[in-house]
Amino acid sequence: MALLEVRELDKVFRRGARAVQAIDRFSLSVEEGEFVAIVGPSGCGKSTFLHILGGFEPHDGGTMLLNGAPVRGPGPDRGMLFQEFALYPWRSVIGNVAWGLEVQGKPKAERIAAAERYLKLVGLSAFRDAYPAELSGGMKQRVALARVLAFEPRILLMDEPFGALDAQTRELMQEELNAIWQETRNTVLFVTHDIDEAIYLADRVVVFTARPGRIKDEIRIGLERPRRADVRKSAEYMAYRNRVWDSLRAEVLKAREEFK
Amino acid sequence: MSAAAQRRAAPLSRARRTALGLVLPLAALIAWELSARIGEVPSYLVAPSAIFATTWEMLASGELWQHTRVSLLRALGGYAIGGACGIAMGLLAGIARPVERFYDPVVSLTYPVPKIVVLPILIAWLGAGDASKIAVITAAVFYPTFINSLYGAKGVNRLYVWSARNMGAGPLRVFAKVILPAALPQVLAGLRIGLALAFIVMVACEMQNSRSGLGHLIITAEDSLRFDLMYAAIVAIAIIGFAGDRLLLWLRRRALAGQAIGKEGAHG
């Protein structure tokens, strides 16, 4: 059985008498060690899906099994990474990274050692005593990544983690995440609207339809790993890009139609 | 702070900033002293040198300290009780909607009422001693700390709470380790406003009904046309108010190590 099994998930937003079906019978399974990217037009419910999976929002039907056990409420078996970093400004970098282990009741020496190990992994050992306000956006997201990795969740849920970064930083962060993944082999569910990001990072790209969100397409990305940055220039990559974009394009147009 | 702003702010050294702030009060003092010496001012504008002399005299005799001590005890007593209640209830109302709904009508209705108006009632109830004054000061301090703590807790970034719960933190830990530090800047802002109000209401209470304290000193000095004495009391109030405020700001800098970065401009 797969590590994550989502079956027939439904989500309806209700405001007064109005009801909007946000997610419609959505099913997905993710294998241990797999990197799955979800792309879709904005407003399609892909972030909502991640929030439901994180245990922060209720759903209206269907089942979610992580490692065979039903998902109920937030928990450290699923590590959330947010677009807005959500670092604690009153804690130093090392304090932020060690916080998850503090919650788990690990002794101080152990959590500092673990935090230092993960800070090294993301290349920020030199900034251990800095405060988040002193870091750039890319550095903040690296700290947030170290913080999530440090409490060793079974699966990482990344909600457009690089969406708030400028284009150059975003590309460098993608390469860095790729290298880190090569080392840690975490199971990852990665939500984005950026096709290039999805193809470059993932083993499998899932295309969401416009609202109500359901699976439109699944494309297995056969690009060899480890992936170097220049894989983005290869013909094979371009073929995947065209394939995903063709599938997504109709949905983006549909979503735009709805907002008119 | 942006790089450009930092460049603009950097050349002003600490000493220069302090010097710049002293220009206006010093100029006013000198002008005041000069006009008093030339004799062109009414009698209630006593020369600064005379005020200084009186202050010094009263300090030496211990009289000024006597009044200051009594006033401080009242102000700080009310400040401690009002601040503690305001913070505790405000934070609770900020995280629990029903609690907010419960307090909101009463707080909104009584907030604009000057707290000094209830002094006669409280005197009838608690007597004319310190208790009634401390009670009025408590009420005055409660409102700004309550309201600021309420909005501080309400305004905590939802993702701070989410990421803590994601790591498995329970409600108590979320409150102590996330809500409290995240709301702290605004809680401290409320405490700062409350401190000023505590001194204001303290003086008002003492001017209305008291046999001791700096407010009492002002009233008796005015009645006997001892304006030098009145100014000595005002100077004492200004000094303890200023010292209290600076102490709070210093504590704030300690407490908000990471959150004050880039916001240190004016007073942080």
Interface residues (C-beta under 8 A of the other chain):
Chain A: G54 G55 F56 G73 P74 G75 P76 R78 G79 M80 F82 E84 A86 Y88 P89 W90 R91 S92 W99 G100 V103 Q104 Y131 P132 A133 E134 F151
Chain B: N157 L159 Y160 W162 S163 A164 R165 N166 M167 G168 A169 R173 K177 V178 P181 A182 L184 L256 A257 G258 Q259 I261 G262
